[in-house]
Amino acid sequence: MDRRHFLTGLGAAALPLATQAQTARPIRVIVPFVAGGATDVTTRIITEKAAQTLGVNMVVENRPGGGGGIGVDLVAKAAPDGYTIGMAAVAMHAINPWLFKKLPYDAIKDFAPITQMVRIPNVLVMNADTARRLKIATLKDFIAYAKANPARLSYASGGNGSGGHLAGEMFKKKAGFFAVHIPYNGGGPSQLAMLSGTVDYTLDNLATSGANIRAGKVIPLAVTTPQRSPLLPDVPAIAETFPGFEVDTWWGLIAPAGTPREVVARLNAAYVQALQSDDVKTRFASMMAEPVPTTPEQFGELMRREYVRYEAVVKASGATVD
């Protein structure tokens, strides 16, 4: 199938025929993080549904590194023909521009938003065995121990410049203690490090931490949203102790800038349909993730708003990467 026919198939009201899908060039969906993490799993869940709706082959590719920047740059520099799309997240499009002196892509101008996918609170969780050994059961206990024992605690993040890294640095500054930051290549590896006792805590998104919270392997001490999360109503927000503290996690889908509007619209329709399906909602709920289908315009506005907001957040945290 050539480019003209592909664009027609995506833009038309009727879906491409199943026989066409078998011979079509596959659409690449770039996930800029390692396989197995929440961003990867949620992207694969809805891409499988979207591929069925579009009637084309879609292949998820993991391209981790550079705080998500390597994968995002691949999307930015891909041909705007609908055959390469990718996952966008707060780290690469709102945080990294203020952490790195120079990025190979423009976080806003180089992309065509498709739809937001997910909104998830970040949560401060601690290795359960460590917490019991140190007699830490609440956020107050945690802060008291950290202040009394400088540099004794360590925390993992999904990489320098990730939301977990930024939240960790902001929390340390607000609470007035020092802990060692150890970056990993994605949320999954950072969770494994905490479960093994290599590090003591993380401030990762709830989708990454949820299964371990339910299993009792980690204990949630606080969420980083302005208010308590309905998913963890008994867990306080850090903002209750430090007003104004807020670090959100979201991700969505993007195409290279210049991708035809009809292609973006067709991709949006397929992914929104997937996000609204009952089975996707059920699977996301099991991961403590909230599906957030939007129009391309709504997602673009969120990206621009967060880009502006995080300039002050990053500067206030003092976090840097290079």
C-alpha positions as CSV (number, residue, x, y, z in Angstrom):
1,M,0.0,0.0,0.0
2,D,1.5,3.4,-1.0
3,R,1.4,6.6,1.0
4,R,-1.6,8.0,-0.9
5,H,-3.7,4.9,-0.3
6,F,-2.7,4.8,3.3
7,L,-3.7,8.4,3.9
8,T,-7.0,7.7,2.1
9,G,-7.6,4.6,4.3
10,L,-6.9,6.6,7.5
11,G,-8.9,9.6,6.5
12,A,-11.9,7.8,5.1
13,A,-15.1,7.0,7.0
14,A,-14.8,3.3,6.1
15,L,-12.0,1.2,7.7
16,P,-9.3,-0.4,5.5
17,L,-10.2,-3.9,4.5
18,A,-8.6,-6.7,6.5
19,T,-6.9,-7.9,3.3
20,Q,-5.2,-4.5,2.9
21,A,-3.9,-4.7,6.5
22,Q,-2.1,-7.8,5.7
23,T,0.0,-6.1,3.0
24,A,0.2,-2.6,4.5
25,R,3.4,-1.1,5.8
26,P,3.1,-1.3,9.6
27,I,2.7,1.8,11.7
28,R,5.5,2.2,14.2
29,V,4.5,3.3,17.7
30,I,7.6,4.5,19.6
31,V,7.7,4.1,23.4
32,P,10.7,6.0,24.7
33,F,11.0,3.8,27.8
34,V,11.9,0.2,28.5
35,A,9.4,-2.6,28.0
36,G,7.3,-3.7,30.9
37,G,6.7,-0.3,32.6
38,A,3.3,1.3,32.9
39,T,3.9,3.6,29.9
40,D,4.8,0.6,27.7
41,V,2.0,-1.6,28.9
42,T,-0.8,1.0,28.6
43,T,0.5,2.0,25.1
44,R,0.4,-1.7,24.0
45,I,-3.1,-2.2,25.4
46,I,-4.7,0.6,23.4
47,T,-2.5,0.2,20.3
48,E,-3.8,-3.4,20.0
49,K,-7.3,-2.1,20.0
50,A,-6.6,0.8,17.7
51,A,-4.9,-1.5,15.1
52,Q,-8.1,-3.6,15.0
53,T,-10.2,-0.5,14.4
54,L,-7.9,0.9,11.7
55,G,-7.4,-2.5,10.1
56,V,-3.6,-2.0,9.8
57,N,-0.6,-3.5,11.4
58,M,0.9,-1.5,14.3
59,V,4.2,-2.4,16.0
60,V,5.3,-1.0,19.3
61,E,9.0,-0.2,19.5
62,N,10.8,0.5,22.8
63,R,13.6,3.2,22.3
64,P,14.7,4.1,25.9
65,G,17.4,6.5,26.9
66,G,18.1,10.2,27.5
67,G,15.1,10.6,29.9
68,G,12.8,9.6,27.1
69,G,14.5,12.0,24.6
70,I,15.9,9.4,22.3
71,G,12.5,7.9,21.4
72,V,10.8,11.3,21.2
73,D,13.5,12.6,18.9
74,L,12.9,9.6,16.6
75,V,9.3,10.7,16.3
76,A,10.2,14.3,15.7
77,K,12.5,13.4,12.8
78,A,10.3,10.8,11.2
79,A,8.5,11.5,8.0
80,P,5.1,13.1,8.7
81,D,3.3,10.4,6.7
82,G,1.4,8.6,9.5
83,Y,3.7,5.6,9.6
84,T,5.5,6.7,12.8
85,I,3.8,7.9,15.9
86,G,4.9,7.8,19.5
87,M,4.2,8.3,23.2
88,A,4.5,11.7,24.7
89,A,4.8,12.3,28.5
90,V,5.2,15.1,30.9
91,A,8.9,14.3,31.3
92,M,9.9,14.8,27.7
93,H,7.5,17.6,26.8
94,A,7.3,19.7,30.0
95,I,10.2,18.9,32.3
96,N,13.2,18.0,30.1
97,P,13.1,21.3,28.2
98,W,14.0,23.1,31.5
99,L,16.4,20.4,32.8
100,F,18.6,20.1,29.7
101,K,20.6,22.9,28.3
102,K,19.8,21.7,24.8
103,L,17.5,19.1,23.3
104,P,17.5,17.7,19.8
105,Y,13.8,18.4,19.4
106,D,11.4,21.2,20.2
107,A,9.0,19.9,22.8
108,I,6.0,21.6,21.3
109,K,6.7,22.7,17.7
110,D,8.0,19.4,16.4
111,F,4.9,17.4,17.1
112,A,1.3,17.0,16.2
113,P,-0.8,15.9,19.2
114,I,-3.1,12.9,18.7
115,T,-4.8,12.3,22.1
116,Q,-4.0,12.2,25.8
117,M,-4.0,8.6,27.1
118,V,-3.6,8.6,30.8
119,R,-3.6,10.7,34.0
120,I,-2.1,9.1,37.1
121,P,-1.0,10.5,40.5
122,N,2.6,10.0,41.6
123,V,3.0,8.3,45.0
124,L,5.7,8.2,47.6
125,V,6.2,4.5,48.3
126,M,8.7,2.8,50.6
127,N,10.0,-0.8,50.7
128,A,7.7,-2.4,53.2
129,D,10.5,-4.3,55.0
130,T,12.6,-1.2,55.3
131,A,9.7,0.8,56.6
132,R,9.0,-1.7,59.3
133,R,12.6,-2.0,60.3
134,L,12.9,1.8,60.5
135,K,9.5,2.1,62.2
136,I,8.2,4.4,59.4
137,A,4.4,4.2,59.0
138,T,3.4,7.8,58.0
139,L,4.8,10.7,56.0
140,K,5.6,12.4,59.4
141,D,7.6,9.4,60.4
142,F,9.5,9.4,57.1
143,I,10.4,13.1,57.3
144,A,11.5,12.8,60.9
145,Y,13.8,9.8,60.1
146,A,15.2,11.4,56.9
147,K,16.1,14.6,58.8
148,A,17.7,12.7,61.7
149,N,19.7,10.5,59.3
150,P,21.1,12.6,56.4
151,A,22.0,10.6,53.3
152,R,20.9,7.3,55.0
153,L,18.0,6.9,52.6
154,S,18.1,6.5,48.9
155,Y,15.4,6.8,46.2
156,A,15.1,5.5,42.7
157,S,13.6,7.2,39.7
158,G,12.9,6.3,36.1
159,G,15.9,8.4,35.0
160,N,17.4,11.8,35.3
161,G,14.8,14.4,34.5
162,S,11.8,12.0,34.9
163,G,8.8,13.0,36.9
164,G,10.0,10.8,39.8
165,H,13.3,12.5,39.8
166,L,11.8,16.0,39.8
167,A,9.3,15.1,42.5
168,G,12.1,13.6,44.7
169,E,14.2,16.7,44.5
170,M,11.3,19.0,45.2
171,F,10.2,16.8,48.2
172,K,13.7,16.8,49.6
173,K,13.9,20.6,49.3
174,K,10.5,21.2,50.8
175,A,11.0,18.8,53.7
176,G,14.6,19.9,54.4
177,F,16.5,16.6,54.2
178,F,19.0,14.9,52.0
179,A,18.7,11.5,50.3
180,V,20.7,9.9,47.5
181,H,19.1,9.8,44.1
182,I,19.8,6.7,42.0
183,P,18.4,6.9,38.4
184,Y,17.3,3.8,36.5
185,N,16.3,3.3,32.9
186,G,12.5,3.4,33.4
187,G,9.9,3.0,36.1
188,G,10.0,-0.8,36.1
189,P,13.7,-1.1,36.9
190,S,13.4,1.5,39.6
191,Q,10.6,-0.5,41.2
192,L,12.7,-3.6,41.1
193,A,15.5,-1.8,42.8
194,M,13.2,-0.8,45.6
195,L,11.7,-4.2,46.0
196,S,15.2,-5.8,46.2
197,G,16.2,-3.3,48.9
198,T,18.8,-1.6,46.7
199,V,17.0,1.7,47.3
200,D,14.5,2.6,50.0
201,Y,11.8,4.6,48.2
202,T,10.5,6.0,45.0
203,L,8.1,8.8,43.9
204,D,6.8,7.1,40.8
205,N,3.4,7.0,39.2
206,L,0.7,4.9,40.8
207,A,0.4,2.7,37.7
208,T,3.9,1.5,38.2
209,S,3.5,1.1,42.0
210,G,-0.1,-0.1,42.2
211,A,0.5,-3.8,42.0
212,N,3.2,-3.7,44.7
213,I,1.0,-1.6,46.9
214,R,-1.8,-4.2,46.7
215,A,0.6,-7.0,47.3
216,G,1.9,-5.3,50.5
217,K,5.5,-5.2,49.2
218,V,5.6,-1.4,49.4
219,I,3.7,1.1,51.6
220,P,2.2,4.3,50.2
221,L,3.0,7.3,52.4
222,A,1.8,10.2,50.2
223,V,0.6,11.3,46.8
224,T,2.0,14.2,44.8
225,T,-1.3,15.5,43.5
226,P,-2.8,18.7,45.1
227,Q,-5.6,16.6,46.8
228,R,-5.8,12.9,47.8
229,S,-6.4,10.4,45.0
230,P,-9.8,8.6,45.0
231,L,-7.7,5.5,44.2
232,L,-5.9,5.9,47.6
233,P,-8.3,7.9,49.7
234,D,-6.5,7.1,53.0
235,V,-3.1,8.3,51.8
236,P,-2.4,12.0,52.4
237,A,-1.2,14.4,49.7
238,I,2.2,15.9,50.3
239,A,0.5,19.2,49.7
240,E,-1.3,18.7,53.0
241,T,2.0,19.2,54.7
242,F,3.7,21.4,52.1
243,P,1.0,23.5,50.4
244,G,1.4,24.0,46.7
245,F,3.4,20.8,46.1
246,E,2.2,19.2,42.9
247,V,3.9,16.9,40.3
248,D,1.5,15.2,37.9
249,T,2.0,12.3,35.6
250,W,0.3,12.1,32.2
251,W,1.1,10.6,28.8
252,G,-0.4,10.5,25.4
253,L,0.2,10.0,21.7
254,I,1.9,12.3,19.1
255,A,2.9,12.3,15.5
256,P,5.6,14.3,13.7
257,A,4.7,17.9,13.0
258,G,3.3,18.3,9.5
259,T,1.3,15.0,9.6
260,P,-1.8,15.6,7.6
261,R,-4.8,16.6,9.7
262,E,-7.0,13.8,8.3
263,V,-4.4,11.2,9.4
264,V,-4.2,12.7,12.9
265,A,-8.0,12.7,13.0
266,R,-8.2,9.0,12.0
267,L,-5.6,8.0,14.5
268,N,-7.4,10.0,17.2
269,A,-10.7,8.4,16.5
270,A,-9.2,4.9,16.7
271,Y,-7.3,5.6,19.9
272,V,-10.2,7.4,21.6
273,Q,-12.5,4.5,20.7
274,A,-9.9,2.2,22.4
275,L,-9.7,4.3,25.5
276,Q,-13.4,4.4,25.8
277,S,-13.9,0.6,25.5
278,D,-15.0,-1.2,28.7
279,D,-12.2,-3.8,28.6
280,V,-9.5,-1.1,28.3
281,K,-11.1,0.8,31.3
282,T,-11.1,-2.4,33.3
283,R,-7.5,-3.2,32.5
284,F,-6.4,0.4,33.2
285,A,-8.3,0.3,36.5
286,S,-6.4,-2.8,37.6
287,M,-3.2,-0.7,37.0
288,M,-4.6,2.3,38.9
289,A,-4.5,4.3,35.7
290,E,-7.3,6.7,34.5
291,P,-7.9,6.7,30.7
292,V,-8.3,10.3,29.4
293,P,-9.4,10.4,25.7
294,T,-9.2,13.9,24.2
295,T,-9.3,15.7,20.9
296,P,-5.9,16.6,19.3
297,E,-6.6,20.2,20.2
298,Q,-7.2,19.5,23.9
299,F,-4.1,17.4,24.2
300,G,-2.0,20.1,22.5
301,E,-3.4,22.7,24.9
302,L,-2.4,20.5,27.9
303,M,1.1,20.1,26.5
304,R,1.6,23.8,26.0
305,R,0.2,24.6,29.5
306,E,2.4,22.0,31.2
307,Y,5.4,23.2,29.3
308,V,4.9,26.7,30.7
309,R,4.1,25.5,34.2
310,Y,7.1,23.3,34.7
311,E,9.6,26.0,34.0
312,A,9.0,27.4,37.5
313,V,8.6,23.9,39.0
314,V,12.0,22.8,37.7
315,K,13.8,26.0,38.8
316,A,12.2,25.8,42.2
317,S,13.4,22.2,42.6
318,G,17.0,23.0,41.7
319,A,17.1,19.7,39.7
320,T,19.5,19.7,36.7
321,V,20.8,17.0,34.3
322,D,23.7,18.6,32.4
